[in-house]
Amino acid sequence: MAPDPPLRTATGSIGGRPTRLELTSDSFVVRLEGDTEAFRTVPLGRIVALREQTGLLTGFLTVTTPDEELVFSRVPKKELLRLVEALRAAVAAAPPEEDLPTPEMAGPLETLEELERLGRLHQTGVITDEEFETAKAKMLGRL
């Protein structure tokens, strides 16, 4: 099966190596220049925070998962802003990973962990106040 075509792309650097950043329908993919295989493929449901910082022409993007923090530099400002906007929307709409319990299957401890994740997404601006309140009410109703 062929990989999903990217919905949005940007160029940048990680650890001094030129990279291509790709948003697909279900993942954030990092490709190092000259490599055919992905350096990292992060399922959208694993992203807990996104931060961007822009300068006059370029900026930084930080993608945080429970396991790591990926920091990209020298991302052209226009590409960065478009990518971050698309990433935030995609992360907010992403279903939980298959190996994580869904709210329907989750007990009180798992629901609390999912609420904490939801809180981090809200706090970092990945989801809006309205999206946060709706999702929180749905989860609390299952307890």
Phi and psi restraints in degrees (value plus and minus 20) as a CYANA .aco file:
   2 ALA   PHI     -94.3   -54.3
   2 ALA   PSI     125.5   165.5
   3 PRO   PHI     -86.4   -46.4
   3 PRO   PSI     134.6   174.6
   4 ASP   PHI     -80.1   -40.1
   4 ASP   PSI     120.2   160.2
   5 PRO   PHI     -90.9   -50.9
   5 PRO   PSI     128.0   168.0
   6 PRO   PHI     -86.7   -46.7
   6 PRO   PSI     120.6   160.6
   7 LEU   PHI    -105.2   -65.2
   7 LEU   PSI     -50.8   -10.8
   8 ARG   PHI    -171.6  -131.6
   8 ARG   PSI     123.3   163.3
   9 THR   PHI    -154.4  -114.4
   9 THR   PSI     141.7   181.7
  10 ALA   PHI    -175.2  -135.2
  10 ALA   PSI     141.0   181.0
  11 THR   PHI    -130.2   -90.2
  11 THR   PSI     139.4   179.4
  12 GLY   PHI    -196.5  -156.5
  12 GLY   PSI    -174.8  -134.8
  13 SER   PHI    -167.0  -127.0
  13 SER   PSI     121.8   161.8
  14 ILE   PHI    -153.0  -113.0
  14 ILE   PSI     106.0   146.0
  15 GLY   PHI      37.2    77.2
  15 GLY   PSI      11.5    51.5
  16 GLY   PHI      62.8   102.8
  16 GLY   PSI     -22.9    17.1
  17 ARG   PHI    -121.0   -81.0
  17 ARG   PSI     111.1   151.1
  18 PRO   PHI     -80.9   -40.9
  18 PRO   PSI     119.9   159.9
  19 THR   PHI    -155.0  -115.0
  19 THR   PSI     143.1   183.1
  20 ARG   PHI    -140.3  -100.3
  20 ARG   PSI     105.3   145.3
  21 LEU   PHI    -121.8   -81.8
  21 LEU   PSI     110.5   150.5
  22 GLU   PHI    -151.2  -111.2
  22 GLU   PSI     113.5   153.5
  23 LEU   PHI    -123.9   -83.9
  23 LEU   PSI     100.6   140.6
  24 THR   PHI    -127.6   -87.6
  24 THR   PSI    -196.6  -156.6
  25 SER   PHI     -84.7   -44.7
  25 SER   PSI     -42.0    -2.0
  26 ASP   PHI    -154.6  -114.6
  26 ASP   PSI     -20.1    19.9
  27 SER   PHI    -167.4  -127.4
  27 SER   PSI     141.6   181.6
  28 PHE   PHI    -128.8   -88.8
  28 PHE   PSI      99.4   139.4
  29 VAL   PHI    -134.6   -94.6
  29 VAL   PSI     114.7   154.7
  30 VAL   PHI    -135.7   -95.7
  30 VAL   PSI     104.3   144.3
  31 ARG   PHI    -140.0  -100.0
  31 ARG   PSI     107.1   147.1
  32 LEU   PHI     -99.0   -59.0
  32 LEU   PSI     121.7   161.7
  33 GLU   PHI     -77.6   -37.6
  33 GLU   PSI     111.8   151.8
  34 GLY   PHI      70.8   110.8
  34 GLY   PSI     -33.1     6.9
  35 ASP   PHI    -117.9   -77.9
  35 ASP   PSI     120.0   160.0
  36 THR   PHI    -106.8   -66.8
  36 THR   PSI     -49.4    -9.4
  37 GLU   PHI    -106.9   -66.9
  37 GLU   PSI     131.3   171.3
  38 ALA   PHI     -87.6   -47.6
  38 ALA   PSI     118.1   158.1
  39 PHE   PHI     -92.6   -52.6
  39 PHE   PSI     -64.1   -24.1
  40 ARG   PHI    -164.3  -124.3
  40 ARG   PSI     121.8   161.8
  41 THR   PHI    -147.3  -107.3
  41 THR   PSI      94.4   134.4
  42 VAL   PHI    -130.5   -90.5
  42 VAL   PSI      95.1   135.1
  43 PRO   PHI     -79.3   -39.3
  43 PRO   PSI     119.1   159.1
  44 LEU   PHI     -77.7   -37.7
  44 LEU   PSI     -52.9   -12.9
  45 GLY   PHI     -87.3   -47.3
  45 GLY   PSI     -32.3     7.7
  46 ARG   PHI    -113.2   -73.2
  46 ARG   PSI     -31.2     8.8
  47 ILE   PHI     -98.5   -58.5
  47 ILE   PSI     102.1   142.1
  48 VAL   PHI    -126.5   -86.5
  48 VAL   PSI     -36.6     3.4
  49 ALA   PHI    -177.6  -137.6
  49 ALA   PSI     126.7   166.7
  50 LEU   PHI    -151.6  -111.6
  50 LEU   PSI     112.7   152.7
  51 ARG   PHI    -154.3  -114.3
  51 ARG   PSI     119.3   159.3
  52 GLU   PHI    -149.7  -109.7
  52 GLU   PSI     131.7   171.7
  53 GLN   PHI    -160.2  -120.2
  53 GLN   PSI     105.7   145.7
  54 THR   PHI    -134.5   -94.5
  54 THR   PSI     128.1   168.1
  55 GLY   PHI    -129.4   -89.4
  55 GLY   PSI    -175.1  -135.1
  56 LEU   PHI     -87.0   -47.0
  56 LEU   PSI     -65.6   -25.6
  57 LEU   PHI    -139.5   -99.5
  57 LEU   PSI     -48.7    -8.7
  58 THR   PHI    -152.1  -112.1
  58 THR   PSI     156.8   196.8
  59 GLY   PHI    -178.2  -138.2
  59 GLY   PSI    -194.5  -154.5
  60 PHE   PHI    -136.9   -96.9
  60 PHE   PSI     128.1   168.1
  61 LEU   PHI    -149.4  -109.4
  61 LEU   PSI     109.5   149.5
  62 THR   PHI    -137.7   -97.7
  62 THR   PSI     102.9   142.9
  63 VAL   PHI    -132.9   -92.9
  63 VAL   PSI     100.6   140.6
  64 THR   PHI    -131.4   -91.4
  64 THR   PSI     112.3   152.3
  65 THR   PHI    -140.8  -100.8
  65 THR   PSI     152.5   192.5
  66 PRO   PHI     -80.8   -40.8
  66 PRO   PSI     -42.6    -2.6
  67 ASP   PHI    -119.1   -79.1
  67 ASP   PSI     -46.6    -6.6
  68 GLU   PHI    -179.6  -139.6
  68 GLU   PSI     148.7   188.7
  69 GLU   PHI    -145.7  -105.7
  69 GLU   PSI     100.7   140.7
  70 LEU   PHI    -123.8   -83.8
  70 LEU   PSI     104.2   144.2
  71 VAL   PHI    -137.0   -97.0
  71 VAL   PSI     101.2   141.2
  72 PHE   PHI    -131.2   -91.2
  72 PHE   PSI     116.3   156.3
  73 SER   PHI    -138.4   -98.4
  73 SER   PSI     153.1   193.1
  74 ARG   PHI      33.5    73.5
  74 ARG   PSI      18.3    58.3
  75 VAL   PHI    -108.6   -68.6
  75 VAL   PSI     102.9   142.9
  76 PRO   PHI     -73.2   -33.2
  76 PRO   PSI     114.8   154.8
  77 LYS   PHI     -72.6   -32.6
  77 LYS   PSI     -69.2   -29.2
  78 LYS   PHI     -82.2   -42.2
  78 LYS   PSI     -62.5   -22.5
  79 GLU   PHI     -83.4   -43.4
  79 GLU   PSI     -62.1   -22.1
  80 LEU   PHI     -80.9   -40.9
  80 LEU   PSI     -69.3   -29.3
  81 LEU   PHI     -83.6   -43.6
  81 LEU   PSI     -60.6   -20.6
  82 ARG   PHI     -87.3   -47.3
  82 ARG   PSI     -62.3   -22.3
  83 LEU   PHI     -84.4   -44.4
  83 LEU   PSI     -65.4   -25.4
  84 VAL   PHI     -83.3   -43.3
  84 VAL   PSI     -62.4   -22.4
  85 GLU   PHI     -80.5   -40.5
  85 GLU   PSI     -66.2   -26.2
  86 ALA   PHI     -87.2   -47.2
  86 ALA   PSI     -60.2   -20.2
  87 LEU   PHI     -83.1   -43.1
  87 LEU   PSI     -64.5   -24.5
  88 ARG   PHI     -79.8   -39.8
  88 ARG   PSI     -65.0   -25.0
  89 ALA   PHI     -84.1   -44.1
  89 ALA   PSI     -62.5   -22.5
  90 ALA   PHI     -86.9   -46.9
  90 ALA   PSI     -60.7   -20.7
  91 VAL   PHI     -85.6   -45.6
  91 VAL   PSI     -61.6   -21.6
  92 ALA   PHI     -83.4   -43.4
  92 ALA   PSI     -53.1   -13.1
  93 ALA   PHI    -110.6   -70.6
  93 ALA   PSI     -27.5    12.5
  94 ALA   PHI     -90.1   -50.1
  94 ALA   PSI     117.0   157.0
  95 PRO   PHI     -93.9   -53.9
  95 PRO   PSI     138.6   178.6
  96 PRO   PHI     -83.8   -43.8
  96 PRO   PSI     134.7   174.7
  97 GLU   PHI     -81.0   -41.0
  97 GLU   PSI     133.9   173.9
  98 GLU   PHI     -82.4   -42.4
  98 GLU   PSI     -54.3   -14.3
  99 ASP   PHI    -102.8   -62.8
  99 ASP   PSI     -23.1    16.9
 100 LEU   PHI    -117.4   -77.4
 100 LEU   PSI     124.1   164.1
 101 PRO   PHI     -86.6   -46.6
 101 PRO   PSI     121.3   161.3
 102 THR   PHI     -99.1   -59.1
 102 THR   PSI     140.5   180.5
 103 PRO   PHI     -76.9   -36.9
 103 PRO   PSI     -52.0   -12.0
 104 GLU   PHI     -85.9   -45.9
 104 GLU   PSI     -54.2   -14.2
 105 MET   PHI    -110.3   -70.3
 105 MET   PSI     -35.9     4.1
 106 ALA   PHI     -97.8   -57.8
 106 ALA   PSI     123.8   163.8
 107 GLY   PHI    -108.5   -68.5
 107 GLY   PSI    -194.8  -154.8
 108 PRO   PHI     -76.9   -36.9
 108 PRO   PSI     -61.0   -21.0
 109 LEU   PHI     -85.9   -45.9
 109 LEU   PSI     -64.9   -24.9
 110 GLU   PHI     -85.8   -45.8
 110 GLU   PSI     -57.6   -17.6
 111 THR   PHI     -85.2   -45.2
 111 THR   PSI     -59.6   -19.6
 112 LEU   PHI     -81.8   -41.8
 112 LEU   PSI     -63.2   -23.2
 113 GLU   PHI     -82.8   -42.8
 113 GLU   PSI     -61.0   -21.0
 114 GLU   PHI     -87.2   -47.2
 114 GLU   PSI     -57.2   -17.2
 115 LEU   PHI     -83.9   -43.9
 115 LEU   PSI     -59.1   -19.1
 116 GLU   PHI     -83.3   -43.3
 116 GLU   PSI     -61.7   -21.7
 117 ARG   PHI     -82.1   -42.1
 117 ARG   PSI     -64.8   -24.8
 118 LEU   PHI     -80.5   -40.5
 118 LEU   PSI     -61.1   -21.1
 119 GLY   PHI     -82.2   -42.2
 119 GLY   PSI     -60.2   -20.2
 120 ARG   PHI     -85.4   -45.4
 120 ARG   PSI     -61.3   -21.3
 121 LEU   PHI     -81.2   -41.2
 121 LEU   PSI     -60.7   -20.7
 122 HIS   PHI     -88.7   -48.7
 122 HIS   PSI     -66.5   -26.5
 123 GLN   PHI     -81.3   -41.3
 123 GLN   PSI     -56.1   -16.1
 124 THR   PHI    -109.6   -69.6
 124 THR   PSI     -17.6    22.4
 125 GLY   PHI      65.2   105.2
 125 GLY   PSI     -10.0    30.0
 126 VAL   PHI     -91.6   -51.6
 126 VAL   PSI     -55.9   -15.9
 127 ILE   PHI    -142.7  -102.7
 127 ILE   PSI     134.7   174.7
 128 THR   PHI    -100.0   -60.0
 128 THR   PSI     149.9   189.9
 129 ASP   PHI     -77.9   -37.9
 129 ASP   PSI     -64.2   -24.2
 130 GLU   PHI     -84.6   -44.6
 130 GLU   PSI     -64.8   -24.8
 131 GLU   PHI     -82.6   -42.6
 131 GLU   PSI     -60.4   -20.4
 132 PHE   PHI     -82.0   -42.0
 132 PHE   PSI     -70.2   -30.2
 133 GLU   PHI     -82.8   -42.8
 133 GLU   PSI     -60.9   -20.9
 134 THR   PHI     -83.1   -43.1
 134 THR   PSI     -68.7   -28.7
 135 ALA   PHI     -86.2   -46.2
 135 ALA   PSI     -59.9   -19.9
 136 LYS   PHI     -83.8   -43.8
 136 LYS   PSI     -64.4   -24.4
 137 ALA   PHI     -81.7   -41.7
 137 ALA   PSI     -60.5   -20.5
 138 LYS   PHI     -83.8   -43.8
 138 LYS   PSI     -62.8   -22.8
 139 MET   PHI     -88.5   -48.5
 139 MET   PSI     -63.6   -23.6
 140 LEU   PHI     -86.1   -46.1
 140 LEU   PSI     -50.0   -10.0
 141 GLY   PHI     -86.5   -46.5
 141 GLY   PSI     -39.9     0.1
 142 ARG   PHI    -107.4   -67.4
 142 ARG   PSI     -31.5     8.5
